[in-house]
Amino acid sequence: DQQVKQNSPSLSVQEGRISILNCDYTNSMFDYFLWYKKYPAEGPTFLISISSIKDKNEDGRFTVFLNKSAKHLSLHIVPSQPGDSAVYFCAASSSNSGYALNFGKGTSLLVTP
Amino acid sequence: DAMVIQNPRYQVTQFGKPVTLSCSQTLNHNVMYWYQQKSSQAPKLLFHYYDKDFNNEADTPDNFQSRRPNTSFCFLDIRSPGLGDAAMYLCATSRHLDRGPEETQYFGPGTRLLVL
């Protein structure tokens, strides 16, 4: 039962443009959301997170937006750079099981020069 | 650099032959996790250790066991691997079980297990 869904397996964006990665969730108990980035042959690395008390969190070129009513979050990367090419995983957790991360299947982003 | 190390990076085993995957960390974190990621699937938490306290996820098969002899090392034992256990196994650590960017999970590069 996949509670976190990333419906786009891949995305291609030109360098300098905006990349938008989407994530949907089904469990209304989720109240903390994270994005991880994974390069080939490396483990996922934490990128940015957002608590359900917020609807936006920004860190440099990366911004995460949360729409609780739609159970949807998105990661915006602007401007996109070739080094951003990686697999991006969305993850969510709930206060009831604070440590347990529920991951999506990932979206492979390719930023072309 | 402080990091999470997984050895070997690739492991081939025979159907039914016990296999052990290794994880070590230099972060001195209290918590160590094991995730299973099958091809094109999301990483799935199998279990975690908080110090010496072991916590199994409800749907983790009995075939999977874990040992944590000290803070730095954690092992994943698969007693009788089946073809369906072929996957990437990711080890992760965190300082505590709290949530927040300060308590993020740090992942190793993974061990890809092939079952023949």
Interface residues (C-beta under 8 A of the other chain):
Chain A: Q2 V4 P9 Y32 L34 Y36 A41 E42 G43 P44 T45 F46 S49 F89 S93 G98 Y99 A100 L101 N102 F103 G104 K105 G106
Chain B: V4 Q6 R9 V31 Y33 S40 Q41 A42 P43 K44 L45 H48 E57 L90 A92 S94 L97 D98 R99 G100 P101 T104 Q105 Y106 F107 G108 P109 G110
